[in-house]
Amino acid sequence: MYMNCPEEPAKGIRPPSGAGSFILAALVLFILAGPALPMFADETASGGEGSTAFNIAGIQLEISPELYASEAHFISEMDQQISGLLEKEAADLIVFPEYTSAFFPAFMLPNRILTSEQATLDQIAAHIRNRFPAESIRDFLVSQSSRDTMDRIWGGLARKHSVAILAGSYFAAHPGSRGTELRNRSILYNHHGNAVYSQDKVYLTEFERSILGLTPGRLWEARPIEYRGHTLAVTICRDSFFPAWEERLGKVDFWIDIKANGTEYDAEQAEVFAEALPRRILDGPAEEGMTVCLTGNFLELFWEGYSSVIRESDSGNIIYLSRSDTPRDQDIIRYTLEQGP
């Protein structure tokens, strides 16, 4: 079963209908007409003193059901990984891939079910219906979605290690006009452990829509992030296939794409990857960026993909400044944004 983000992009956004649709559409077009103003995500940022060298590390995380055996176990594992990363080389920002935090609800499941080699999503769904007031996986995810858990885990790790963390993504319960929505959301924590920015995935996969019951975020809510003198952009996996992000995010110093490619990485997938962040770099104003991929498995789900740092050359081609050694195991990629003028 695939929990895959590189699907063929949708053909466009359907305009609203009914009373007031013209005014609403005009307002949306006005909002989307140009790049968003950057959001200052760090209270120590200063726009007037010039930027400083900024070290970014991306963890190509390999997950398994055992990683989510308990909250304490997950924190311990991430603490060791962050410690090991920082011992080798300093980092100002550590990036985790899409879905890193999406399986936190598994903390509530018995380990005998979670870690069984024969366990399936159907068996997990049956257990959820028997033990929790939930009729579906979506209901369970909504009931277990907790920003407090995110803040406790990632805010605590960021604060302990004095490093900013882009905490992958999780399934966030969000109040909507027709009840509670479930969104695929990424959160940035600064080095004090404070959540300073969040962004929702806009262009969902069929799995996310049909099986998980997720609701898309809104493009016009996303914006560049001004952090320690550098302007960063974030996209969540499938979003990076859509050129609307080029105009929305504008000319940023560095574009970060967090990805979970739920199919075997082969020559065909290499071509698909080339139409994600590399295409946005070639066609848009940003000149360099980083893709950070999830690897490993969770029940019937698995993910593969190369993480990389890329830049557009003077001749208009993509240069790979670094790339993970494998698309299937854990690895770390790094990049330093140099001090500005």
Contacts in CASP RR format, 6 or more apart in sequence:
PFRMAT RR
TARGET T0000
AUTHOR 0000-0000-0000
METHOD contacts of the structure
MODEL  1
MYMNCPEEPAKGIRPPSGAGSFILAALVLFILAGPALPMFADETASGGEG
STAFNIAGIQLEISPELYASEAHFISEMDQQISGLLEKEAADLIVFPEYT
SAFFPAFMLPNRILTSEQATLDQIAAHIRNRFPAESIRDFLVSQSSRDTM
DRIWGGLARKHSVAILAGSYFAAHPGSRGTELRNRSILYNHHGNAVYSQD
KVYLTEFERSILGLTPGRLWEARPIEYRGHTLAVTICRDSFFPAWEERLG
KVDFWIDIKANGTEYDAEQAEVFAEALPRRILDGPAEEGMTVCLTGNFLE
LFWEGYSSVIRESDSGNIIYLSRSDTPRDQDIIRYTLEQGP
1 121 0 8 1.000
1 207 0 8 1.000
1 300 0 8 1.000
1 301 0 8 1.000
2 207 0 8 1.000
2 262 0 8 1.000
2 263 0 8 1.000
2 301 0 8 1.000
3 99 0 8 1.000
3 205 0 8 1.000
3 207 0 8 1.000
3 208 0 8 1.000
3 260 0 8 1.000
3 262 0 8 1.000
3 301 0 8 1.000
3 303 0 8 1.000
4 205 0 8 1.000
4 207 0 8 1.000
4 260 0 8 1.000
4 261 0 8 1.000
4 262 0 8 1.000
4 263 0 8 1.000
5 98 0 8 1.000
5 205 0 8 1.000
5 237 0 8 1.000
5 238 0 8 1.000
5 259 0 8 1.000
5 260 0 8 1.000
5 261 0 8 1.000
5 262 0 8 1.000
6 237 0 8 1.000
6 238 0 8 1.000
6 241 0 8 1.000
6 261 0 8 1.000
6 263 0 8 1.000
6 269 0 8 1.000
6 272 0 8 1.000
6 273 0 8 1.000
6 276 0 8 1.000
7 205 0 8 1.000
7 206 0 8 1.000
7 238 0 8 1.000
9 203 0 8 1.000
9 238 0 8 1.000
9 241 0 8 1.000
9 242 0 8 1.000
10 203 0 8 1.000
15 21 0 8 1.000
15 25 0 8 1.000
16 24 0 8 1.000
16 25 0 8 1.000
28 220 0 8 1.000
31 220 0 8 1.000
32 219 0 8 1.000
32 220 0 8 1.000
32 244 0 8 1.000
32 247 0 8 1.000
32 248 0 8 1.000
34 247 0 8 1.000
34 248 0 8 1.000
34 250 0 8 1.000
35 224 0 8 1.000
35 247 0 8 1.000
35 248 0 8 1.000
35 249 0 8 1.000
35 250 0 8 1.000
35 251 0 8 1.000
36 220 0 8 1.000
36 222 0 8 1.000
36 223 0 8 1.000
36 224 0 8 1.000
36 248 0 8 1.000
36 249 0 8 1.000
36 250 0 8 1.000
37 223 0 8 1.000
37 224 0 8 1.000
38 223 0 8 1.000
38 224 0 8 1.000
38 225 0 8 1.000
38 226 0 8 1.000
38 231 0 8 1.000
39 197 0 8 1.000
39 223 0 8 1.000
39 224 0 8 1.000
39 225 0 8 1.000
39 226 0 8 1.000
40 226 0 8 1.000
41 188 0 8 1.000
41 190 0 8 1.000
41 196 0 8 1.000
41 197 0 8 1.000
41 225 0 8 1.000
41 226 0 8 1.000
41 227 0 8 1.000
42 164 0 8 1.000
42 190 0 8 1.000
42 191 0 8 1.000
42 196 0 8 1.000
42 226 0 8 1.000
42 227 0 8 1.000
42 228 0 8 1.000
43 190 0 8 1.000
44 228 0 8 1.000
45 226 0 8 1.000
45 227 0 8 1.000
45 228 0 8 1.000
45 229 0 8 1.000
46 229 0 8 1.000
47 226 0 8 1.000
47 229 0 8 1.000
50 229 0 8 1.000
50 339 0 8 1.000
50 340 0 8 1.000
50 341 0 8 1.000
51 228 0 8 1.000
51 229 0 8 1.000
51 230 0 8 1.000
51 253 0 8 1.000
51 337 0 8 1.000
51 339 0 8 1.000
51 340 0 8 1.000
52 228 0 8 1.000
52 229 0 8 1.000
52 339 0 8 1.000
52 340 0 8 1.000
53 336 0 8 1.000
53 337 0 8 1.000
53 338 0 8 1.000
53 339 0 8 1.000
54 92 0 8 1.000
54 93 0 8 1.000
54 227 0 8 1.000
54 228 0 8 1.000
54 229 0 8 1.000
54 230 0 8 1.000
54 336 0 8 1.000
54 337 0 8 1.000
55 89 0 8 1.000
55 90 0 8 1.000
55 91 0 8 1.000
55 92 0 8 1.000
55 93 0 8 1.000
55 334 0 8 1.000
55 335 0 8 1.000
55 336 0 8 1.000
55 337 0 8 1.000
56 91 0 8 1.000
56 92 0 8 1.000
56 93 0 8 1.000
56 94 0 8 1.000
56 95 0 8 1.000
56 254 0 8 1.000
56 256 0 8 1.000
56 290 0 8 1.000
56 334 0 8 1.000
56 335 0 8 1.000
56 336 0 8 1.000
56 337 0 8 1.000
57 85 0 8 1.000
57 89 0 8 1.000
57 91 0 8 1.000
57 93 0 8 1.000
57 94 0 8 1.000
57 95 0 8 1.000
57 332 0 8 1.000
57 333 0 8 1.000
57 334 0 8 1.000
58 94 0 8 1.000
58 95 0 8 1.000
58 96 0 8 1.000
58 290 0 8 1.000
58 292 0 8 1.000
58 307 0 8 1.000
58 332 0 8 1.000
58 333 0 8 1.000
58 334 0 8 1.000
59 81 0 8 1.000
59 85 0 8 1.000
59 94 0 8 1.000
59 95 0 8 1.000
59 96 0 8 1.000
59 97 0 8 1.000
59 292 0 8 1.000
59 330 0 8 1.000
59 332 0 8 1.000
60 97 0 8 1.000
60 292 0 8 1.000
60 293 0 8 1.000
60 294 0 8 1.000
60 295 0 8 1.000
60 305 0 8 1.000
60 307 0 8 1.000
60 324 0 8 1.000
60 329 0 8 1.000
60 330 0 8 1.000
60 331 0 8 1.000
60 332 0 8 1.000
60 333 0 8 1.000
61 96 0 8 1.000
61 97 0 8 1.000
61 100 0 8 1.000
61 294 0 8 1.000
61 295 0 8 1.000
61 330 0 8 1.000
62 295 0 8 1.000
62 296 0 8 1.000
62 328 0 8 1.000
62 329 0 8 1.000
62 330 0 8 1.000
63 99 0 8 1.000
63 100 0 8 1.000
63 103 0 8 1.000
63 294 0 8 1.000
63 295 0 8 1.000
63 296 0 8 1.000
63 297 0 8 1.000
63 298 0 8 1.000
64 296 0 8 1.000
64 297 0 8 1.000
64 298 0 8 1.000
65 106 0 8 1.000
65 114 0 8 1.000
65 115 0 8 1.000
65 119 0 8 1.000
65 297 0 8 1.000
65 298 0 8 1.000
65 299 0 8 1.000
66 73 0 8 1.000
66 114 0 8 1.000
66 115 0 8 1.000
67 73 0 8 1.000
67 74 0 8 1.000
67 77 0 8 1.000
67 103 0 8 1.000
68 74 0 8 1.000
68 103 0 8 1.000
68 104 0 8 1.000
68 106 0 8 1.000
68 107 0 8 1.000
68 114 0 8 1.000
68 298 0 8 1.000
69 107 0 8 1.000
69 111 0 8 1.000
69 114 0 8 1.000
69 115 0 8 1.000
70 107 0 8 1.000
71 104 0 8 1.000
71 107 0 8 1.000
71 149 0 8 1.000
71 152 0 8 1.000
71 153 0 8 1.000
74 104 0 8 1.000
74 107 0 8 1.000
74 153 0 8 1.000
75 153 0 8 1.000
75 157 0 8 1.000
78 153 0 8 1.000
78 157 0 8 1.000
79 157 0 8 1.000
79 160 0 8 1.000
82 94 0 8 1.000
82 157 0 8 1.000
82 161 0 8 1.000
82 163 0 8 1.000
83 161 0 8 1.000
85 91 0 8 1.000
85 94 0 8 1.000
85 332 0 8 1.000
86 161 0 8 1.000
86 163 0 8 1.000
89 334 0 8 1.000
91 163 0 8 1.000
91 334 0 8 1.000
92 163 0 8 1.000
92 164 0 8 1.000
92 191 0 8 1.000
92 228 0 8 1.000
93 163 0 8 1.000
93 164 0 8 1.000
93 165 0 8 1.000
93 166 0 8 1.000
93 227 0 8 1.000
94 163 0 8 1.000
94 164 0 8 1.000
94 165 0 8 1.000
94 166 0 8 1.000
95 165 0 8 1.000
95 166 0 8 1.000
95 168 0 8 1.000
95 256 0 8 1.000
95 258 0 8 1.000
95 290 0 8 1.000
95 292 0 8 1.000
96 165 0 8 1.000
96 166 0 8 1.000
96 167 0 8 1.000
96 168 0 8 1.000
96 258 0 8 1.000
96 292 0 8 1.000
97 168 0 8 1.000
97 258 0 8 1.000
97 259 0 8 1.000
97 260 0 8 1.000
97 292 0 8 1.000
97 293 0 8 1.000
97 294 0 8 1.000
97 307 0 8 1.000
98 168 0 8 1.000
98 169 0 8 1.000
98 184 0 8 1.000
98 186 0 8 1.000
98 201 0 8 1.000
98 236 0 8 1.000
98 237 0 8 1.000
98 258 0 8 1.000
98 259 0 8 1.000
98 260 0 8 1.000
98 294 0 8 1.000
99 168 0 8 1.000
99 169 0 8 1.000
99 260 0 8 1.000
99 294 0 8 1.000
99 303 0 8 1.000
100 167 0 8 1.000
100 168 0 8 1.000
100 169 0 8 1.000
100 170 0 8 1.000
100 294 0 8 1.000
101 150 0 8 1.000
101 153 0 8 1.000
101 154 0 8 1.000
101 167 0 8 1.000
101 168 0 8 1.000
101 169 0 8 1.000
101 170 0 8 1.000
102 169 0 8 1.000
102 170 0 8 1.000
102 171 0 8 1.000
102 184 0 8 1.000
103 298 0 8 1.000
104 144 0 8 1.000
104 146 0 8 1.000
104 149 0 8 1.000
104 150 0 8 1.000
104 153 0 8 1.000
104 170 0 8 1.000
105 140 0 8 1.000
105 141 0 8 1.000
105 144 0 8 1.000
105 145 0 8 1.000
105 171 0 8 1.000
106 114 0 8 1.000
106 298 0 8 1.000
108 132 0 8 1.000
108 144 0 8 1.000
109 124 0 8 1.000
109 127 0 8 1.000
110 127 0 8 1.000
113 119 0 8 1.000
113 123 0 8 1.000
113 124 0 8 1.000
113 127 0 8 1.000
119 299 0 8 1.000
120 299 0 8 1.000
120 300 0 8 1.000
121 137 0 8 1.000
121 299 0 8 1.000
121 300 0 8 1.000
121 301 0 8 1.000
124 137 0 8 1.000
124 299 0 8 1.000
125 136 0 8 1.000
125 137 0 8 1.000
128 134 0 8 1.000
128 137 0 8 1.000
128 140 0 8 1.000
129 135 0 8 1.000
132 140 0 8 1.000
132 143 0 8 1.000
133 139 0 8 1.000
133 143 0 8 1.000
134 140 0 8 1.000
134 143 0 8 1.000
137 211 0 8 1.000
137 212 0 8 1.000
138 182 0 8 1.000
138 212 0 8 1.000
138 213 0 8 1.000
138 214 0 8 1.000
141 171 0 8 1.000
141 182 0 8 1.000
141 212 0 8 1.000
142 173 0 8 1.000
142 180 0 8 1.000
142 182 0 8 1.000
145 170 0 8 1.000
145 171 0 8 1.000
145 172 0 8 1.000
145 173 0 8 1.000
145 182 0 8 1.000
147 172 0 8 1.000
147 195 0 8 1.000
150 167 0 8 1.000
150 170 0 8 1.000
150 187 0 8 1.000
150 195 0 8 1.000
151 195 0 8 1.000
153 167 0 8 1.000
154 165 0 8 1.000
154 167 0 8 1.000
154 187 0 8 1.000
154 189 0 8 1.000
154 193 0 8 1.000
155 165 0 8 1.000
155 189 0 8 1.000
155 193 0 8 1.000
155 194 0 8 1.000
155 195 0 8 1.000
156 193 0 8 1.000
157 165 0 8 1.000
158 164 0 8 1.000
158 165 0 8 1.000
158 189 0 8 1.000
158 190 0 8 1.000
158 191 0 8 1.000
158 192 0 8 1.000
158 193 0 8 1.000
159 191 0 8 1.000
159 192 0 8 1.000
159 193 0 8 1.000
162 191 0 8 1.000
163 191 0 8 1.000
164 188 0 8 1.000
164 189 0 8 1.000
164 190 0 8 1.000
164 191 0 8 1.000
164 227 0 8 1.000
165 188 0 8 1.000
165 189 0 8 1.000
166 186 0 8 1.000
166 187 0 8 1.000
166 188 0 8 1.000
166 189 0 8 1.000
166 234 0 8 1.000
166 256 0 8 1.000
166 258 0 8 1.000
167 186 0 8 1.000
167 187 0 8 1.000
167 188 0 8 1.000
167 189 0 8 1.000
168 186 0 8 1.000
168 187 0 8 1.000
168 258 0 8 1.000
169 184 0 8 1.000
169 185 0 8 1.000
169 186 0 8 1.000
169 201 0 8 1.000
169 236 0 8 1.000
169 258 0 8 1.000
170 184 0 8 1.000
170 185 0 8 1.000
170 187 0 8 1.000
171 182 0 8 1.000
171 183 0 8 1.000
171 184 0 8 1.000
171 185 0 8 1.000
171 212 0 8 1.000
171 214 0 8 1.000
172 182 0 8 1.000
172 183 0 8 1.000
172 184 0 8 1.000
172 185 0 8 1.000
172 198 0 8 1.000
172 200 0 8 1.000
173 180 0 8 1.000
173 181 0 8 1.000
173 182 0 8 1.000
174 180 0 8 1.000
174 181 0 8 1.000
174 182 0 8 1.000
174 183 0 8 1.000
174 185 0 8 1.000
174 200 0 8 1.000
174 215 0 8 1.000
175 181 0 8 1.000
176 215 0 8 1.000
181 215 0 8 1.000
182 212 0 8 1.000
182 213 0 8 1.000
182 214 0 8 1.000
182 215 0 8 1.000
183 200 0 8 1.000
183 201 0 8 1.000
183 214 0 8 1.000
183 215 0 8 1.000
183 216 0 8 1.000
183 217 0 8 1.000
184 200 0 8 1.000
184 201 0 8 1.000
184 204 0 8 1.000
184 208 0 8 1.000
184 214 0 8 1.000
184 236 0 8 1.000
185 198 0 8 1.000
185 199 0 8 1.000
185 200 0 8 1.000
185 201 0 8 1.000
186 198 0 8 1.000
186 199 0 8 1.000
186 200 0 8 1.000
186 201 0 8 1.000
186 234 0 8 1.000
186 236 0 8 1.000
186 258 0 8 1.000
187 195 0 8 1.000
187 197 0 8 1.000
187 198 0 8 1.000
188 195 0 8 1.000
188 196 0 8 1.000
188 197 0 8 1.000
188 198 0 8 1.000
188 225 0 8 1.000
188 227 0 8 1.000
188 234 0 8 1.000
189 195 0 8 1.000
189 196 0 8 1.000
190 196 0 8 1.000
190 227 0 8 1.000
196 225 0 8 1.000
196 227 0 8 1.000
197 225 0 8 1.000
199 221 0 8 1.000
199 222 0 8 1.000
199 234 0 8 1.000
199 236 0 8 1.000
200 216 0 8 1.000
200 217 0 8 1.000
200 218 0 8 1.000
200 221 0 8 1.000
200 222 0 8 1.000
200 236 0 8 1.000
201 208 0 8 1.000
201 214 0 8 1.000
201 216 0 8 1.000
201 217 0 8 1.000
201 236 0 8 1.000
201 237 0 8 1.000
201 238 0 8 1.000
201 239 0 8 1.000
202 216 0 8 1.000
202 217 0 8 1.000
202 218 0 8 1.000
202 219 0 8 1.000
202 222 0 8 1.000
202 239 0 8 1.000
202 242 0 8 1.000
203 216 0 8 1.000
203 238 0 8 1.000
203 239 0 8 1.000
203 241 0 8 1.000
203 242 0 8 1.000
204 214 0 8 1.000
204 216 0 8 1.000
204 238 0 8 1.000
205 238 0 8 1.000
208 214 0 8 1.000
219 244 0 8 1.000
219 245 0 8 1.000
219 248 0 8 1.000
220 248 0 8 1.000
222 234 0 8 1.000
222 245 0 8 1.000
222 248 0 8 1.000
222 249 0 8 1.000
223 248 0 8 1.000
223 249 0 8 1.000
224 231 0 8 1.000
224 232 0 8 1.000
224 233 0 8 1.000
224 249 0 8 1.000
224 250 0 8 1.000
224 252 0 8 1.000
225 231 0 8 1.000
225 232 0 8 1.000
225 233 0 8 1.000
225 234 0 8 1.000
226 232 0 8 1.000
230 253 0 8 1.000
230 254 0 8 1.000
230 337 0 8 1.000
231 251 0 8 1.000
231 252 0 8 1.000
231 253 0 8 1.000
231 254 0 8 1.000
232 252 0 8 1.000
232 253 0 8 1.000
232 254 0 8 1.000
232 255 0 8 1.000
232 256 0 8 1.000
233 245 0 8 1.000
233 249 0 8 1.000
233 250 0 8 1.000
233 252 0 8 1.000
233 254 0 8 1.000
233 255 0 8 1.000
233 256 0 8 1.000
233 286 0 8 1.000
234 255 0 8 1.000
234 256 0 8 1.000
234 257 0 8 1.000
234 258 0 8 1.000
235 245 0 8 1.000
235 255 0 8 1.000
235 256 0 8 1.000
235 257 0 8 1.000
235 258 0 8 1.000
235 277 0 8 1.000
235 280 0 8 1.000
236 257 0 8 1.000
236 258 0 8 1.000
237 257 0 8 1.000
237 258 0 8 1.000
237 259 0 8 1.000
237 260 0 8 1.000
237 261 0 8 1.000
239 245 0 8 1.000
240 257 0 8 1.000
240 259 0 8 1.000
240 276 0 8 1.000
240 277 0 8 1.000
240 280 0 8 1.000
241 275 0 8 1.000
241 276 0 8 1.000
241 279 0 8 1.000
243 280 0 8 1.000
243 283 0 8 1.000
243 284 0 8 1.000
245 280 0 8 1.000
246 280 0 8 1.000
246 283 0 8 1.000
246 284 0 8 1.000
246 285 0 8 1.000
246 286 0 8 1.000
249 255 0 8 1.000
249 286 0 8 1.000
250 284 0 8 1.000
250 285 0 8 1.000
250 286 0 8 1.000
251 285 0 8 1.000
251 286 0 8 1.000
252 285 0 8 1.000
252 286 0 8 1.000
253 337 0 8 1.000
254 286 0 8 1.000
254 288 0 8 1.000
254 289 0 8 1.000
254 290 0 8 1.000
254 335 0 8 1.000
254 337 0 8 1.000
255 277 0 8 1.000
255 280 0 8 1.000
255 281 0 8 1.000
255 286 0 8 1.000
255 288 0 8 1.000
255 289 0 8 1.000
255 290 0 8 1.000
256 289 0 8 1.000
256 290 0 8 1.000
256 292 0 8 1.000
257 276 0 8 1.000
257 277 0 8 1.000
257 289 0 8 1.000
257 290 0 8 1.000
257 291 0 8 1.000
257 292 0 8 1.000
258 292 0 8 1.000
259 276 0 8 1.000
259 291 0 8 1.000
259 292 0 8 1.000
259 293 0 8 1.000
259 294 0 8 1.000
259 305 0 8 1.000
260 293 0 8 1.000
260 294 0 8 1.000
260 303 0 8 1.000
261 269 0 8 1.000
261 273 0 8 1.000
261 293 0 8 1.000
261 294 0 8 1.000
261 303 0 8 1.000
261 304 0 8 1.000
261 305 0 8 1.000
262 301 0 8 1.000
262 302 0 8 1.000
262 303 0 8 1.000
262 304 0 8 1.000
263 269 0 8 1.000
263 304 0 8 1.000
264 304 0 8 1.000
265 304 0 8 1.000
265 305 0 8 1.000
265 306 0 8 1.000
265 327 0 8 1.000
265 328 0 8 1.000
269 304 0 8 1.000
269 305 0 8 1.000
273 291 0 8 1.000
273 305 0 8 1.000
273 306 0 8 1.000
274 318 0 8 1.000
276 291 0 8 1.000
277 289 0 8 1.000
277 291 0 8 1.000
277 310 0 8 1.000
278 310 0 8 1.000
278 318 0 8 1.000
280 286 0 8 1.000
281 287 0 8 1.000
281 288 0 8 1.000
281 289 0 8 1.000
281 310 0 8 1.000
281 311 0 8 1.000
281 312 0 8 1.000
281 318 0 8 1.000
282 312 0 8 1.000
282 316 0 8 1.000
282 318 0 8 1.000
287 311 0 8 1.000
287 312 0 8 1.000
288 309 0 8 1.000
288 310 0 8 1.000
288 311 0 8 1.000
288 312 0 8 1.000
288 321 0 8 1.000
288 335 0 8 1.000
289 309 0 8 1.000
289 310 0 8 1.000
289 311 0 8 1.000
289 335 0 8 1.000
290 307 0 8 1.000
290 308 0 8 1.000
290 309 0 8 1.000
290 310 0 8 1.000
290 333 0 8 1.000
290 335 0 8 1.000
291 306 0 8 1.000
291 307 0 8 1.000
291 308 0 8 1.000
291 310 0 8 1.000
292 307 0 8 1.000
292 333 0 8 1.000
293 303 0 8 1.000
293 304 0 8 1.000
293 305 0 8 1.000
293 306 0 8 1.000
293 307 0 8 1.000
293 324 0 8 1.000
293 327 0 8 1.000
294 303 0 8 1.000
295 303 0 8 1.000
295 304 0 8 1.000
295 305 0 8 1.000
295 327 0 8 1.000
295 328 0 8 1.000
295 329 0 8 1.000
295 330 0 8 1.000
296 302 0 8 1.000
296 303 0 8 1.000
296 304 0 8 1.000
296 328 0 8 1.000
297 303 0 8 1.000
304 327 0 8 1.000
304 328 0 8 1.000
305 324 0 8 1.000
305 327 0 8 1.000
305 328 0 8 1.000
306 323 0 8 1.000
306 324 0 8 1.000
306 326 0 8 1.000
306 327 0 8 1.000
307 323 0 8 1.000
307 324 0 8 1.000
307 331 0 8 1.000
307 333 0 8 1.000
308 320 0 8 1.000
308 321 0 8 1.000
308 322 0 8 1.000
308 323 0 8 1.000
308 324 0 8 1.000
308 333 0 8 1.000
309 320 0 8 1.000
309 321 0 8 1.000
309 322 0 8 1.000
309 323 0 8 1.000
309 333 0 8 1.000
309 334 0 8 1.000
309 335 0 8 1.000
310 318 0 8 1.000
310 319 0 8 1.000
310 320 0 8 1.000
310 321 0 8 1.000
311 318 0 8 1.000
311 319 0 8 1.000
311 321 0 8 1.000
312 318 0 8 1.000
312 319 0 8 1.000
313 319 0 8 1.000
321 335 0 8 1.000
322 333 0 8 1.000
322 334 0 8 1.000
322 335 0 8 1.000
323 333 0 8 1.000
324 331 0 8 1.000
324 332 0 8 1.000
324 333 0 8 1.000
325 331 0 8 1.000
END
